[in-house]
């Protein structure tokens, strides 16, 4: 078994064990980013499965059509399902990528800054 597939299986099991909590979703997105950088064909196949799991059907379909060379019955069935899902759902209903700690901290600072600005503008109008 290739290392990409092993990592995918590990992350997927963790995702299901934790009932899809934000840390496991973030780990899946991190794995997707790592696999997207690779040029290996096996990594691309695993990435297509990962996109499918994340609900990124259009991305999964386009990637699978690029890497599919000699389709067998199983791959054709998967491709057909992804095509149908990409046309009906696209990437609109995908699992959202959770914010990292740095992003949360920055957003909370921005939110507090804008709240302060809003309060100051109200005071100035009085």
C-alpha positions in Angstrom: 0.0 0.0 0.0 1.4 3.4 -0.9 2.1 6.0 1.8 -0.5 8.5 0.4 -3.2 5.9 0.7 -2.2 5.0 4.2 -2.2 8.6 5.3 -5.6 9.1 3.7 -7.0 6.0 5.5 -5.6 7.2 8.8 -7.0 10.7 8.4 -10.4 9.4 7.3 -10.7 7.0 10.3 -9.8 9.9 12.6 -12.4 12.1 10.9 -15.1 9.5 11.4 -14.0 8.6 15.0 -14.2 12.3 16.0 -17.6 12.8 14.2 -16.1 15.4 11.8 -14.8 17.9 14.4 -12.9 20.9 13.1 -9.4 19.5 13.9 -10.1 16.4 11.8 -11.5 18.4 8.9 -8.4 20.7 9.1 -6.2 17.6 8.9 -8.0 16.4 5.8 -7.5 19.8 4.1 -3.8 19.8 5.1 -3.5 16.4 3.5 -5.3 17.6 0.4 -2.8 20.6 0.2 0.1 18.2 0.5 -1.2 15.8 -2.1 -2.0 18.6 -4.5 1.7 19.6 -4.5 2.8 16.1 -5.5 3.1 15.0 -9.2 2.8 11.3 -8.4 -0.1 9.5 -10.1 -1.0 7.6 -6.9 -1.1 10.8 -4.9 -3.5 12.3 -7.5 -5.8 9.3 -7.2 -5.9 9.6 -3.5 -6.5 13.3 -3.8 -9.5 12.7 -6.0 -10.9 10.4 -3.3 -10.2 13.0 -0.7 -11.9 15.8 -2.7 -14.9 13.4 -3.0 -15.0 12.9 0.8 -14.7 16.7 1.4 -17.6 17.3 -1.0 -15.5 19.1 -3.6 -17.2 17.1 -6.4 -16.2 19.4 -9.3 -12.6 19.3 -8.2 -12.7 15.6 -7.8 -14.3 15.1 -11.2 -11.9 17.3 -13.1 -8.9 15.7 -11.4 -10.1 12.2 -12.1 -10.8 13.0 -15.8 -7.2 14.3 -16.1 -5.5 11.2 -14.5 -7.8 8.5 -15.8 -5.9 6.6 -18.5 -7.4 3.1 -18.9 -10.8 3.2 -17.2 -12.2 0.0 -15.8 -15.8 -0.6 -14.8 -15.2 0.6 -11.2 -13.5 3.8 -12.3 -16.2 4.5 -14.9 -18.9 4.1 -12.2 -17.1 6.5 -9.9 -16.5 9.0 -12.7 -20.2 8.9 -13.6 -21.2 9.5 -10.0 -18.8 12.4 -9.7 -20.0 13.9 -12.9 -23.6 13.8 -11.7 -22.6 15.2 -8.3 -20.5 18.0 -9.9 -23.4 19.1 -12.1 -25.9 19.1 -9.3 -23.8 20.2 -6.3 -20.5 21.4 -7.6 -18.2 22.5 -4.8 -20.9 24.5 -3.1 -21.7 22.1 -0.3 -18.2 21.1 0.6 -17.0 20.9 4.2 -15.7 24.3 5.1 -12.1 24.6 6.0 -11.8 25.5 9.7 -9.9 28.6 10.7 -6.4 28.1 12.1 -5.5 29.6 15.5 -3.7 32.5 13.9 -6.6 33.3 11.7 -9.1 33.2 14.6 -6.9 35.5 16.6 -6.5 38.0 13.8 -10.3 37.9 13.1 -11.1 38.5 16.7 -8.7 41.5 16.8 -10.3 42.8 13.6 -13.7 42.4 15.1 -12.8 44.2 18.3 -11.2 47.0 16.2 -14.3 47.4 14.1 -16.6 47.3 17.1 -14.5 50.0 18.7 -14.7 52.1 15.5 -18.4 51.7 15.4 -18.8 52.8 19.0 -16.6 55.8 18.4 -18.7 56.8 15.4 -21.9 56.6 17.4 -20.3 58.8 20.1 -19.2 61.4 17.6 -22.7 61.7 16.1 -24.1 62.5 19.6 
